[in-house]
Amino acid sequence: MTAKERKGEGLGTSDGFKVIRRNGVRIDWILTRGAFTVDSAKIETFSRNGQFPSDHFLVVTRLRMGAAK
């Protein structure tokens, strides 16, 4: 990951609607090619009342077009 700021590092992205897994398999990615700067990346582990909205966690990034200065 090339992001300057990283949250959720070391988490897997597939939860199976059950648990947050440290050192789990990361099967969801945001890929870039070309002149992009990745300011931040986060694996979002939101749940409400112990229930997850999906069996995958969101991967969220803040991207800027253009190379880093």
N, CA, C and O atoms as CSV, one atom per row, in Angstrom:
chain,resi,resn,atom,element,x,y,z
A,1,MET,N,N,0.846,-1.164,0.000
A,1,MET,CA,C,0.000,0.000,0.000
A,1,MET,C,C,0.903,1.242,0.000
A,1,MET,O,O,1.883,1.301,0.743
A,2,THR,N,N,0.580,2.199,-0.808
A,2,THR,CA,C,1.405,3.396,-0.916
A,2,THR,C,C,0.836,4.601,-0.177
A,2,THR,O,O,1.391,5.695,-0.281
A,3,ALA,N,N,-0.222,4.437,0.544
A,3,ALA,CA,C,-0.856,5.561,1.238
A,3,ALA,C,C,0.035,6.103,2.351
A,3,ALA,O,O,0.708,5.352,3.057
A,4,LYS,N,N,0.020,7.423,2.487
A,4,LYS,CA,C,0.785,8.066,3.553
A,4,LYS,C,C,0.158,7.777,4.917
A,4,LYS,O,O,0.869,7.539,5.894
A,5,GLU,N,N,-1.166,7.800,4.980
A,5,GLU,CA,C,-1.893,7.523,6.218
A,5,GLU,C,C,-2.668,6.227,6.027
A,5,GLU,O,O,-3.396,6.076,5.046
A,6,ARG,N,N,-2.516,5.292,6.959
A,6,ARG,CA,C,-3.170,3.983,6.838
A,6,ARG,C,C,-3.918,3.650,8.127
A,6,ARG,O,O,-3.371,3.767,9.223
A,7,LYS,N,N,-5.161,3.238,7.980
A,7,LYS,CA,C,-5.960,2.804,9.128
A,7,LYS,C,C,-6.489,1.408,8.841
A,7,LYS,O,O,-6.953,1.129,7.735
A,8,GLY,N,N,-6.420,0.552,9.814
A,8,GLY,CA,C,-6.877,-0.817,9.623
A,8,GLY,C,C,-5.794,-1.717,9.057
A,8,GLY,O,O,-6.077,-2.820,8.591
A,9,GLU,N,N,-4.565,-1.252,9.097
A,9,GLU,CA,C,-3.442,-2.053,8.599
A,9,GLU,C,C,-3.422,-3.394,9.334
A,9,GLU,O,O,-3.567,-3.434,10.556
A,10,GLY,N,N,-3.249,-4.455,8.617
A,10,GLY,CA,C,-3.198,-5.774,9.228
A,10,GLY,C,C,-4.544,-6.452,9.387
A,10,GLY,O,O,-4.622,-7.541,9.955
A,11,LEU,N,N,-5.612,-5.826,8.893
A,11,LEU,CA,C,-6.937,-6.460,8.957
A,11,LEU,C,C,-7.245,-7.160,7.647
A,11,LEU,O,O,-6.828,-6.707,6.581
A,12,GLY,N,N,-7.970,-8.260,7.724
A,12,GLY,CA,C,-8.502,-8.877,6.525
A,12,GLY,C,C,-9.725,-8.097,6.071
A,12,GLY,O,O,-10.309,-7.351,6.858
A,13,THR,N,N,-10.117,-8.257,4.820
A,13,THR,CA,C,-11.279,-7.508,4.320
A,13,THR,C,C,-12.531,-8.364,4.171
A,13,THR,O,O,-13.577,-7.843,3.786
A,14,SER,N,N,-12.460,-9.632,4.456
A,14,SER,CA,C,-13.637,-10.493,4.404
A,14,SER,C,C,-13.964,-10.932,5.825
A,14,SER,O,O,-13.143,-11.567,6.487
A,15,ASP,N,N,-15.164,-10.593,6.293
A,15,ASP,CA,C,-15.524,-10.908,7.677
A,15,ASP,C,C,-16.525,-12.041,7.811
A,15,ASP,O,O,-16.721,-12.558,8.911
A,16,GLY,N,N,-17.164,-12.438,6.716
A,16,GLY,CA,C,-18.157,-13.496,6.781
A,16,GLY,C,C,-19.314,-13.174,7.709
A,16,GLY,O,O,-19.943,-14.084,8.249
A,17,PHE,N,N,-19.611,-11.877,7.907
A,17,PHE,CA,C,-20.668,-11.394,8.805
A,17,PHE,C,C,-20.407,-11.755,10.273
A,17,PHE,O,O,-21.331,-11.701,11.084
A,18,LYS,N,N,-19.170,-12.121,10.630
A,18,LYS,CA,C,-18.936,-12.633,11.976
A,18,LYS,C,C,-17.954,-11.815,12.804
A,18,LYS,O,O,-18.338,-11.233,13.818
A,19,VAL,N,N,-16.706,-11.765,12.390
A,19,VAL,CA,C,-15.679,-11.160,13.244
A,19,VAL,C,C,-14.687,-10.348,12.428
A,19,VAL,O,O,-14.530,-10.546,11.223
A,20,ILE,N,N,-14.028,-9.435,13.111
A,20,ILE,CA,C,-12.914,-8.707,12.511
A,20,ILE,C,C,-11.670,-9.558,12.726
A,20,ILE,O,O,-11.345,-9.912,13.860
A,21,ARG,N,N,-10.977,-9.885,11.643
A,21,ARG,CA,C,-9.814,-10.767,11.740
A,21,ARG,C,C,-8.511,-10.000,11.545
A,21,ARG,O,O,-8.287,-9.394,10.497
A,22,ARG,N,N,-7.668,-10.031,12.548
A,22,ARG,CA,C,-6.312,-9.506,12.408
A,22,ARG,C,C,-5.514,-10.494,11.561
A,22,ARG,O,O,-5.655,-11.708,11.706
A,23,ASN,N,N,-4.697,-9.973,10.699
A,23,ASN,CA,C,-3.865,-10.791,9.808
A,23,ASN,C,C,-4.695,-11.710,8.927
A,23,ASN,O,O,-4.210,-12.750,8.480
A,24,GLY,N,N,-5.948,-11.331,8.674
A,24,GLY,CA,C,-6.805,-12.111,7.790
A,24,GLY,C,C,-6.454,-11.856,6.327
A,24,GLY,O,O,-5.585,-11.043,6.013
A,25,VAL,N,N,-7.129,-12.547,5.463
A,25,VAL,CA,C,-6.881,-12.420,4.032
A,25,VAL,C,C,-7.453,-11.097,3.530
A,25,VAL,O,O,-8.601,-10.759,3.818
A,26,ARG,N,N,-6.654,-10.361,2.788
A,26,ARG,CA,C,-7.115,-9.107,2.191
A,26,ARG,C,C,-7.465,-9.404,0.737
A,26,ARG,O,O,-6.583,-9.578,-0.104
A,27,ILE,N,N,-8.781,-9.460,0.450
A,27,ILE,CA,C,-9.210,-9.803,-0.908
A,27,ILE,C,C,-9.844,-8.624,-1.643
A,27,ILE,O,O,-10.213,-8.747,-2.810
A,28,ASP,N,N,-9.971,-7.490,-0.969
A,28,ASP,CA,C,-10.553,-6.296,-1.583
A,28,ASP,C,C,-9.474,-5.215,-1.665
A,28,ASP,O,O,-8.774,-4.941,-0.690
A,29,TRP,N,N,-9.357,-4.611,-2.847
A,29,TRP,CA,C,-8.280,-3.653,-3.099
A,29,TRP,C,C,-8.790,-2.482,-3.926
A,29,TRP,O,O,-9.808,-2.592,-4.610
A,30,ILE,N,N,-8.087,-1.375,-3.862
A,30,ILE,CA,C,-8.265,-0.274,-4.798
A,30,ILE,C,C,-6.923,-0.129,-5.499
A,30,ILE,O,O,-5.907,0.152,-4.863
A,31,LEU,N,N,-6.926,-0.318,-6.788
A,31,LEU,CA,C,-5.693,-0.274,-7.570
A,31,LEU,C,C,-5.649,0.988,-8.415
A,31,LEU,O,O,-6.675,1.441,-8.922
A,32,THR,N,N,-4.467,1.550,-8.562
A,32,THR,CA,C,-4.289,2.716,-9.416
A,32,THR,C,C,-3.152,2.453,-10.387
A,32,THR,O,O,-2.306,1.587,-10.164
A,33,ARG,N,N,-3.151,3.209,-11.454
A,33,ARG,CA,C,-2.066,3.147,-12.422
A,33,ARG,C,C,-1.878,4.549,-12.962
A,33,ARG,O,O,-2.848,5.244,-13.262
A,34,GLY,N,N,-0.651,4.952,-13.083
A,34,GLY,CA,C,-0.391,6.279,-13.598
A,34,GLY,C,C,-0.178,7.276,-12.477
A,34,GLY,O,O,0.216,6.922,-11.365
A,35,ALA,N,N,-0.445,8.512,-12.795
A,35,ALA,CA,C,-0.123,9.624,-11.892
A,35,ALA,C,C,-1.226,9.861,-10.868
A,35,ALA,O,O,-2.077,10.731,-11.056
A,36,PHE,N,N,-1.212,9.101,-9.802
A,36,PHE,CA,C,-2.119,9.287,-8.670
A,36,PHE,C,C,-1.303,9.383,-7.401
A,36,PHE,O,O,-0.263,8.738,-7.269
A,37,THR,N,N,-1.772,10.182,-6.476
A,37,THR,CA,C,-1.196,10.245,-5.147
A,37,THR,C,C,-2.245,9.698,-4.189
A,37,THR,O,O,-3.394,10.140,-4.202
A,38,VAL,N,N,-1.851,8.741,-3.362
A,38,VAL,CA,C,-2.763,8.149,-2.389
A,38,VAL,C,C,-2.465,8.782,-1.036
A,38,VAL,O,O,-1.449,8.478,-0.412
A,39,ASP,N,N,-3.355,9.664,-0.586
A,39,ASP,CA,C,-3.154,10.344,0.688
A,39,ASP,C,C,-3.474,9.452,1.877
A,39,ASP,O,O,-2.754,9.458,2.876
A,40,SER,N,N,-4.542,8.693,1.773
A,40,SER,CA,C,-4.935,7.848,2.903
A,40,SER,C,C,-5.683,6.623,2.403
A,40,SER,O,O,-6.273,6.621,1.322
A,41,ALA,N,N,-5.639,5.588,3.220
A,41,ALA,CA,C,-6.381,4.357,2.941
A,41,ALA,C,C,-6.879,3.798,4.269
A,41,ALA,O,O,-6.189,3.869,5.286
A,42,LYS,N,N,-8.067,3.252,4.243
A,42,LYS,CA,C,-8.670,2.736,5.471
A,42,LYS,C,C,-9.509,1.508,5.154
A,42,LYS,O,O,-10.206,1.460,4.140
A,43,ILE,N,N,-9.433,0.523,6.028
A,43,ILE,CA,C,-10.366,-0.600,5.981
A,43,ILE,C,C,-11.453,-0.269,6.995
A,43,ILE,O,O,-11.194,-0.229,8.198
A,44,GLU,N,N,-12.660,-0.032,6.513
A,44,GLU,CA,C,-13.790,0.408,7.339
A,44,GLU,C,C,-14.482,-0.804,7.946
A,44,GLU,O,O,-14.990,-1.655,7.216
A,45,THR,N,N,-14.509,-0.893,9.273
A,45,THR,CA,C,-15.066,-2.057,9.972
A,45,THR,C,C,-16.383,-1.730,10.677
A,45,THR,O,O,-16.663,-2.271,11.747
A,46,PHE,N,N,-17.180,-0.862,10.094
A,46,PHE,CA,C,-18.447,-0.430,10.681
A,46,PHE,C,C,-19.374,-1.607,10.968
A,46,PHE,O,O,-19.516,-2.522,10.156
A,47,SER,N,N,-19.991,-1.560,12.129
A,47,SER,CA,C,-21.083,-2.491,12.455
A,47,SER,C,C,-22.052,-1.752,13.368
A,47,SER,O,O,-21.682,-0.772,14.014
A,48,ARG,N,N,-23.270,-2.218,13.415
A,48,ARG,CA,C,-24.276,-1.647,14.311
A,48,ARG,C,C,-24.935,-2.802,15.056
A,48,ARG,O,O,-25.418,-3.758,14.450
A,49,ASN,N,N,-24.945,-2.693,16.370
A,49,ASN,CA,C,-25.515,-3.750,17.221
A,49,ASN,C,C,-24.924,-5.117,16.899
A,49,ASN,O,O,-25.619,-6.132,16.931
A,50,GLY,N,N,-23.624,-5.127,16.586
A,50,GLY,CA,C,-22.935,-6.388,16.313
A,50,GLY,C,C,-23.186,-6.961,14.931
A,50,GLY,O,O,-22.737,-8.068,14.635
A,51,GLN,N,N,-23.899,-6.228,14.074
A,51,GLN,CA,C,-24.186,-6.720,12.723
A,51,GLN,C,C,-23.440,-5.883,11.700
A,51,GLN,O,O,-23.435,-4.653,11.762
A,52,PHE,N,N,-22.811,-6.571,10.759
A,52,PHE,CA,C,-22.087,-5.917,9.680
A,52,PHE,C,C,-23.000,-5.765,8.465
A,52,PHE,O,O,-23.823,-6.646,8.217
A,53,PRO,N,N,-22.885,-4.677,7.698
A,53,PRO,CA,C,-23.738,-4.490,6.522
A,53,PRO,C,C,-23.350,-5.371,5.334
A,53,PRO,O,O,-24.121,-5.502,4.384
A,54,SER,N,N,-22.178,-5.967,5.381
A,54,SER,CA,C,-21.700,-6.788,4.269
A,54,SER,C,C,-20.750,-7.844,4.812
A,54,SER,O,O,-20.277,-7.733,5.943
A,55,ASP,N,N,-20.466,-8.870,4.009
A,55,ASP,CA,C,-19.472,-9.850,4.419
A,55,ASP,C,C,-18.059,-9.423,4.003
A,55,ASP,O,O,-17.102,-10.181,4.162
A,56,HIS,N,N,-17.941,-8.205,3.471
A,56,HIS,CA,C,-16.643,-7.606,3.150
A,56,HIS,C,C,-16.583,-6.226,3.777
A,56,HIS,O,O,-17.582,-5.508,3.829
A,57,PHE,N,N,-15.396,-5.862,4.252
A,57,PHE,CA,C,-15.199,-4.506,4.743
A,57,PHE,C,C,-14.876,-3.594,3.570
A,57,PHE,O,O,-14.256,-4.018,2.595
A,58,LEU,N,N,-15.295,-2.352,3.669
A,58,LEU,CA,C,-14.989,-1.363,2.638
A,58,LEU,C,C,-13.511,-0.983,2.698
A,58,LEU,O,O,-12.924,-0.888,3.776
A,59,VAL,N,N,-12.929,-0.770,1.536
A,59,VAL,CA,C,-11.604,-0.184,1.442
A,59,VAL,C,C,-11.831,1.222,0.902
A,59,VAL,O,O,-12.345,1.393,-0.203
A,60,VAL,N,N,-11.446,2.229,1.685
A,60,VAL,CA,C,-11.724,3.620,1.360
A,60,VAL,C,C,-10.396,4.353,1.193
A,60,VAL,O,O,-9.495,4.214,2.020
A,61,THR,N,N,-10.282,5.133,0.121
A,61,THR,CA,C,-9.049,5.891,-0.096
A,61,THR,C,C,-9.360,7.343,-0.410
A,61,THR,O,O,-10.459,7.697,-0.836
A,62,ARG,N,N,-8.355,8.164,-0.184
A,62,ARG,CA,C,-8.384,9.554,-0.643
A,62,ARG,C,C,-7.291,9.654,-1.681
A,62,ARG,O,O,-6.105,9.547,-1.370
A,63,LEU,N,N,-7.710,9.866,-2.943
A,63,LEU,CA,C,-6.802,9.900,-4.085
A,63,LEU,C,C,-6.756,11.299,-4.688
A,63,LEU,O,O,-7.741,12.036,-4.671
A,64,ARG,N,N,-5.601,11.641,-5.215
A,64,ARG,CA,C,-5.470,12.866,-5.994
A,64,ARG,C,C,-4.857,12.509,-7.335
A,64,ARG,O,O,-3.893,11.748,-7.417
A,65,MET,N,N,-5.438,13.075,-8.385
A,65,MET,CA,C,-4.850,12.867,-9.704
A,65,MET,C,C,-3.579,13.703,-9.795
A,65,MET,O,O,-3.549,14.857,-9.365
A,66,GLY,N,N,-2.561,13.126,-10.343
A,66,GLY,CA,C,-1.287,13.808,-10.482
A,66,GLY,C,C,-0.264,13.229,-9.528
A,66,GLY,O,O,-0.607,12.733,-8.454
A,67,ALA,N,N,0.974,13.296,-9.921
A,67,ALA,CA,C,2.054,12.744,-9.119
A,67,ALA,C,C,2.294,13.587,-7.866
A,67,ALA,O,O,1.968,14.774,-7.833
A,68,ALA,N,N,2.864,12.963,-6.843
A,68,ALA,CA,C,3.203,13.678,-5.615
A,68,ALA,C,C,4.244,14.739,-5.890
A,68,ALA,O,O,5.120,14.559,-6.735
A,69,LYS,N,N,4.146,15.851,-5.170
A,69,LYS,CA,C,5.104,16.950,-5.351
A,69,LYS,C,C,6.069,17.004,-4.202
A,69,LYS,O,O,6.950,17.863,-4.176
